């Protein structure tokens, strides 16, 4: 059985989906399913090695320069790990480029009267051409983070989700 979890990356003329399948030995294999639109051919790219099969079920995929990146929350849901396929043609070139830690809400975000507040892992939405990551933070705010210098810039955009009922 083949199950595809997310369709998010279009790179090098191909669609990329994070999938898993079971083998006759009852093993679960996680991988990136690639469909080349020009040749109309499927191929598989193994995900980075990990011993926990649940680990990859929460992963998402994004375009990163001329390759792909997989983004997944860490074990305790307090980090966000970003893996990049450094050489698109080489499935063994997965490299973890950063682990982003959960951060407390900024001072201008109202806190409950109890003083208790929740830390939140930023949600990675996209990569800029410069390689900076666009992250969704508190109250749907977007920021741009340079992954080398860790500099964070407010992009002055707030995500709004509107639902219309007719």
C-alpha positions in Angstrom: 0.0 0.0 0.0 1.3 3.5 -0.9 0.2 6.5 1.0 1.2 10.1 0.0 1.2 12.6 2.8 1.8 15.9 1.2 2.2 17.5 -2.2 4.1 20.7 -1.9 7.3 20.9 -3.9 7.8 21.5 -7.7 11.5 21.4 -8.5 13.4 20.6 -11.7 10.3 19.9 -13.7 9.0 17.3 -11.2 6.4 17.0 -8.5 7.6 15.8 -5.1 5.4 14.1 -2.5 6.3 12.6 0.9 5.0 9.1 0.9 5.3 5.8 2.7 4.6 2.2 1.8 4.5 -1.1 3.6 6.6 -4.0 2.5 5.8 -7.8 2.6 8.0 -7.9 5.7 5.5 -5.4 7.4 8.1 -2.7 7.3 7.1 0.9 6.7 9.4 2.8 4.2 9.2 6.6 4.0 10.5 8.4 0.9 10.0 11.2 -1.5 8.0 10.2 -4.6 9.1 12.1 -7.6 7.0 12.4 -10.8 9.0 13.9 -13.7 6.4 15.8 -15.8 8.5 15.7 -19.0 9.4 12.0 -19.0 6.2 11.0 -17.1 8.4 8.7 -15.0 8.2 8.0 -11.2 11.2 7.6 -9.0 11.9 7.5 -5.3 14.3 9.4 -3.1 14.9 7.9 0.3 14.5 10.3 3.3 17.4 10.7 5.7 18.0 7.6 7.9 15.9 7.5 11.1 14.9 4.6 13.3 11.4 5.8 14.2 8.8 5.2 11.5 6.4 7.7 13.1 9.1 10.3 12.8 8.5 11.0 9.0 4.7 11.0 9.1 4.7 14.6 10.2 7.2 15.9 7.6 6.5 18.4 4.9 8.4 19.2 1.8 9.4 22.5 0.1 11.4 23.7 -2.8 14.9 24.9 -1.7 17.0 26.5 -4.4 17.3 23.8 -7.2 16.6 21.0 -4.8 14.2 20.0 -2.0 14.0 20.4 1.8 12.0 18.3 4.3 10.8 20.0 7.4 9.8 18.0 10.5 9.1 18.7 14.1 11.5 17.1 16.5 10.7 14.2 18.9 9.3 16.4 21.7 7.6 18.9 19.3 9.8 21.7 20.6 12.1 21.9 17.6 11.8 22.1 13.8 14.5 20.3 11.8 15.3 21.3 8.3 17.0 18.8 6.0 18.2 19.7 2.5 19.1 17.4 -0.4 22.4 19.2 -1.1 22.9 17.4 -4.5 19.6 16.8 -6.1 21.0 13.8 -8.1 22.5 12.2 -5.0 20.0 10.7 -2.5 22.8 10.3 0.1 23.4 14.0 0.3 20.7 14.8 2.8 22.1 17.4 5.3 20.4 18.8 8.4 21.0 22.5 8.0 19.4 23.7 11.2 17.1 22.9 14.2 14.9 25.8 15.1 13.9 25.9 18.8 10.5 26.9 20.1 10.4 30.4 21.3 8.3 32.3 23.8 5.8 34.8 22.5 7.2 38.3 21.9 6.5 40.9 24.5 3.8 42.7 22.4 1.6 39.5 22.3 -1.0 39.6 25.1 -0.6 36.8 27.6 -3.4 35.2 29.6 -4.1 36.6 33.1 -2.5 33.6 34.7 0.8 34.6 33.2 1.1 31.2 31.5 1.9 31.3 27.9 2.7 28.6 25.3 5.9 28.4 23.4 5.4 27.8 19.7 7.6 26.2 17.1 7.8 28.4 14.0 6.1 27.0 11.0 8.2 27.1 7.8 6.2 28.3 4.9 8.8 28.8 2.1 12.3 29.7 1.2 13.3 32.9 -0.4 15.7 33.0 -3.4 18.3 34.3 -1.0 18.0 31.1 1.0 16.2 32.8 3.9 13.3 31.0 5.5 9.8 32.5 5.7 8.4 31.4 9.1 5.0 31.8 10.6 5.2 32.8 14.2 2.7 34.1 16.8 -0.6 35.5 15.7 0.1 34.4 12.1 3.0 36.9 11.8 5.5 36.2 9.1 9.2 36.7 9.5 12.3 36.1 7.3 15.2 34.3 9.0 18.7 34.0 7.7 19.7 30.5 8.4 23.4 31.3 8.5 23.4 34.4 10.7 20.1 33.7 12.5 19.1 37.3 11.8 15.3 37.6 11.9 13.4 40.3 10.0 9.7 41.1 10.3 8.2 41.0 6.8 5.1 43.0 8.0 2.6 40.4 6.7 0.0 38.7 8.8 -1.7 35.6 7.4 -5.5 35.8 7.4 -7.8 32.8 6.8 -11.2 33.8 5.7 -14.1 31.4 5.4 -17.3 32.4 3.6 -20.5 30.6 4.1 -23.2 31.1 1.5 
